Amino acid sequence: MEVHIGPSWKEQLKNEFSKTYFQQVTTFIKMEVMAGKTIYPPGKFIFHAFDKTSFDNVKVVILGQDPYHGPGQAHGLSFSVPPGIKPPPSLVNIFKELHADIGMPIPSHGTLEKWAEQGVLLLNAVLTVRANEPASHSKSGWMEFTDAVIKTISEKKKHVVFMLWGRFAHEKQVLIDETKHLLLKAAHPSPFSADKGFFGCKHFSKANAYLAANGLEPIDWFL
């Protein structure tokens, strides 16, 4: 099957696309569509994170769980929404932490493509979801693919910042070589948990300090 993904990632992940689990993912999604299910994000955005951030350019990984499951929200970048869509509560809390950490004014929009273009891989562990059914594609095989993405970054790059928010993301710690990367862990920015360690984590300033210390251009987080 021809996978439409950025060329640098196609090269790095070429062995994954022929594996049984990936064929099962594509079959599962096709069956969902044939059954009349609405799937988010639209097909052209499933690999949007990889198109916006090349493998060579990855400096930071922000890991989400699965795409937003409401109409018009998901466009293939974790926590981000397209222009014109109201920022969801978790993203609002991310903006609050950015304001407290580095003084960024709270934006009126929730589009994070500016980050992606600077090397922030906005990666969901599951790349698709059924409308109004969170985690509905979590057992489809996507996580095996995105685990391979994380391991590839860890093995082949140096000095990447991994931001893992919430218990689900924390489970990915075992995939990351902490001797050559910076691992930042906090509670999830959801309204249910942001006050349990996300607020005050200062991950954005810590990431930039680490990048600068290793001779890399810091991220301009201001939107």
N, C-alpha and C positions, 0 to 999 in steps of 0.2 A: 504493500500500500504506500502511496506517495503521501508523505507527511509535510504539510506546509508550515515550516518552522524556520526561523532565522538560520542562515547558512553556517555561522560559527557553531551554533548548537547542533545543527544537523551532523556536522563532523564529529563533535564531541560525544554525541549520544547515538551515533549510527548503529551501534550494536543492539540498542534497546528496541528499535522499531521492528526488528524481526523476531523478537521473543514472543512466546506464547501469550504472556499476560497482556502485552500491548495489542495483540490481535484481538484478545478478548474484550479489551476496552472499546476498540472501534466497533466491534460487533454489538456490544451492549448499547452504545449510543445510537447506532443505526436502528436497533430494535425499538428503543425508546421513541425515536422519531416516527417510525412506522406505526407505532401504537398510538400516535397522536399526542404524545407528551410534549409539553413546552420545555425546552432545555435552555438554560443560561450558562455562560454568555452565548450570543449568536456564534455560529461556527467560525466566522472570520476572526473572532476575538479569543478563541480557546487558547491559542499560543501567543497572545498579545504581549505577555511579559517577556517572552524570548525574542520577539521582534523589536521591542523597545530597548532592550538591554542585551547587547551582545555578550558572549562568553568572555571575550578579552576585556570587556569594560566593567565586569562585575566588581564592585567594591564593597557593597552592603547587600545582605539578604534580609528582607522582612517577610517572615513566613505567616501566611494566613491559613485557615482551615479549608473552607470551600467557598465558592462564589456567593455573592448576595443572591437571594432567591426571589426578590421582588421585581416587578416589571421595570425594565430600563436601567437597573442598577449595575449589573455586572458587565464589565468590559475587559476582563482578563488580567487585571492588576489587583493584587490583594489590597483590601481596604479602600481602594479608589472607586469613584463613580464617574460616569461621563459628565461633560458639561451640561448644566441645566437640571441636574438631579440633586436633590437636597442631601447633604452629607448625613449618613446614618450615625447613630449614637456612638459607636466605637470610634469612628473617624473623628467625630467632634471631640472625644476625649483625647485622641492623639494630638489634635490641634491645641487643646488646653495644655497638654504636657510640653509641646513645642513652645508655646507662649511662656510658660513658667521656666523652661530650661534655657531657651536662647532668645526670648523676647519676640518671637514671631507673632505678628498680628493674626488674629483668628480670620482665616479666609472665608469668603462668602460662597466658595465653590468647594468641591471635593475631588477634583481631578489631580492625580499625582503623577501624570506623565512627565512633568519636569524632573521629578526625582529619577524616574526610570531612565531618562535620557542621559543622566549623569552617572549611571552605574549602580542604581539601587534596583535590585531584582525583586520585584513585588510578586512573590510566588505563593500561590495557594497550593496546599498539599493535594487537594482534589480540584481538577480543572473544570469540572462541569457539575451542574445540579439541576434537579427537576424543579419547575416553578412551584414556589410555596412549600417546598419540602426540604428543609435543611438536612444536609448529610445524606441525601437520598442516593448519591453516587459514590459514597465513601468506600463501598466494598467492590467497586467496579474494576479495580486494578490501577487506578490513577496513582495511588500512594506508592506503589512499587516504582512507578516512573519518576515521581518527584523525589523519592528517596535516592534514586540513581543520580538525579540532578544535583542534590546536595552533596552526595559522596564525590561526584566528579569535581565539583568546585573545591571541596576540601582537599582532594588529592592533588589536583593539577594547578592550583593557584596558591598564593601566599597573601597574608595580611588582609583577609576579607573579614568584615564585621557581620556576624550573624545575630540578628535580634529575634529572640524566641520569647513570645508573649503567651502566657497561659500554659496549662498542663499539657495540652495536646502538642504544642510546639516544643515544650521542654523535652518531650520524648525523642525528639530528633537530635538531641545533644550527642548521642552515641555515634552519629554519622560524621561528626566534625572533629578534626584534629586540632585540639586546643593548643598544641605547641607552636602552631604557625598561624592561627587565626584568633580573633577576639570574639568570645561568646558572651552576649549580654542577655540575661534572663530577667523577666519580670512577670507580674500578673497580666492577664489579658485586659485590653482597654475597654472591654464591655462595661456598661453601667453596673453590672452585677459584681464586678471584681476590680474595677480600676482603682478603687480606694484601698485595695489590699496589696499595693506594691507597684502598680503601674505609675500612678501619680508620684512624682519625685524621683523616678528612676534615672532621669537625665541621660537616657541612651543616645540622644542626638548629639549632645556636646561630647560625650565620651567617644562616640564613633568618630567624630571629626578630629578629636585629639589623637586618637590612635592612627588614623589615616595620615595626618600631618607628621606624626612621629616616625612613620615608615616611608616618608617621601612621596606620599600620594596626595592628590588634590582633594581637599575636604568637600563635602556635599553642601551645596547651597540649599538649605531646607525651606527657605522662604518661598511662599507660593503667591 
